[in-house]
Amino acid sequence: MKLKVIDLCSGIGGFSYGLEKTGYFKTIQFVEINPFCQKVLKKNFPGTPIHDDIKTYKPVEADVVTSGFPCQPFSIAGKQDGKNDNRNLWGETLRVIKQSKPTFFIGGLIPLNLLELMCFKLLVFILNYFLLFLHFHTLYFHASLKIIENI
């Protein structure tokens, strides 16, 4: 039996692509607002539902929730407006995690300042979820492009 995955702020499906390649996971739902990314998801994951807005998404139970939530509100390269930034989708991500009751949460993070990182880890610890942090660097982005080159 494969573990069921909900992929939030999916982009072109990098988390799901990697997880499904292991043979142990099946993505049951994408949540992605960008029309181009939705086109890529439809091509690479035919038949998997795509919801276009995390704010109106009603999750089902899943074993794993992944999220590539926007980094701009927290990035050390930006203004770090955090919760005051309208691109901050962490609250919606947390709502989906609570409602879908996964065993695992995988979140893609950009470098945060140390205080924000510690608060994030504490919050996830309090919620009693296994936590896997993936830090992205420009060096790795060339691999993602191979997923979309045949569209």
Helices and strands as residue ranges (DSSP letters): E 3-8, H 14-21, E 25-31, H 35-44, E 50-51, E 64-67, G 82-84, H 90-100, E 104-109, H 114-126, E 130-135, G 138-140, H 141-148
